[in-house]
Amino acid sequence: MNYVRCLKAMQRAGYGGHIVVEISLMVQRHTDYDALAAASQSYWVLGRAFDDAGIVRGNGWYPAQRTHC
């Protein structure tokens, strides 16, 4: 998924809600699934995408309706 493109599109659209990564149940059910590792990697990937998109986190992003890109 191109998170930079998605974040820029959400910003252009005026979206101010939460941006999250969803891990499928299929992946979560693997015996070697590590929830902390998945959360850490998701945070790192989204953090880098925000940086690459030039969007400052916590600056104008407020809860709104849920949407997918």
Secondary structure, DSSP 4 states (H G I P E B T S, - for coil): --HHHHHHHHHHTT--S-------HHHHTSTT--HHHHHHHHHHHHHHHHHHHT--TTSS---------
